C-alpha cells in the first residue's frame, strides 16, 4: 500500500484506512465527495483503499 497514487497525471492521497468491503469504502468515498474531494477506489490484497484529492481553488498570499 502506498500513501499516494498518480491517476491520469493527478496525485491522490490515501486516507490511511483499509476497508473490508466495497460497500464500506463506497460510503467513505461518498462522504469525501460531498466535502468536495475527487476520489479513487483501489482494491489491493483483498482490501479496499480510498484515495482522495482536492484542487486548490484560491491561493491566499500572506504579507511578509
C-alpha positions in Angstrom: 0.0 0.0 0.0 1.3 3.4 -1.0 0.5 6.7 0.6 -0.3 8.2 -2.8 -1.1 7.2 -6.4 -0.8 9.1 -9.6 -4.0 8.7 -11.7 -4.2 10.4 -15.1 -1.3 12.7 -14.1 -3.0 13.8 -10.8 -1.8 12.9 -7.3 -4.3 11.2 -4.9 -3.5 10.7 -1.2 -4.6 7.5 0.7 -6.9 8.2 3.6 -4.9 5.8 5.7 -7.7 3.3 6.3 -8.4 -0.2 4.9 -11.9 -1.2 4.2 -13.1 -4.8 4.3 -15.9 -4.4 1.8 -16.7 -2.4 -1.3 -19.8 -1.0 0.4 -17.8 0.4 3.3 -15.3 2.1 1.0 -18.1 3.5 -1.2 -19.7 5.1 1.9 -16.4 6.7 2.8 -15.9 7.9 -0.8 -19.4 9.3 -0.9 -18.7 11.3 2.3 -15.4 12.6 0.8 -17.1 13.6 -2.4 -19.8 15.5 -0.5 -16.9 17.5 1.0 -15.6 18.4 -2.4 -12.9 15.8 -2.9 -12.2 13.8 -6.0 -11.8 10.1 -5.2 -10.4 6.8 -6.4 -11.0 3.3 -5.0 -8.3 0.7 -5.2 -8.6 -3.0 -4.4 -5.4 -4.4 -3.0 -4.8 -7.8 -1.4 -8.5 -8.3 -0.8 -8.9 -4.9 0.9 -10.3 -1.7 -0.4 -8.5 1.7 -0.2 -9.8 5.2 -0.7 -7.6 7.8 -2.3 -8.6 11.5 -2.4 -7.5 14.8 -3.8 -8.9 18.3 -3.8 -7.8 21.0 -6.2 -6.7 24.3 -4.8 -9.3 26.9 -5.6 -7.6 30.0 -4.4 -4.2 30.9 -3.1 -4.1 33.4 -0.3 -0.9 35.5 -0.2 0.3 36.4 3.2 2.3 39.6 3.8 5.9 39.3 4.7 
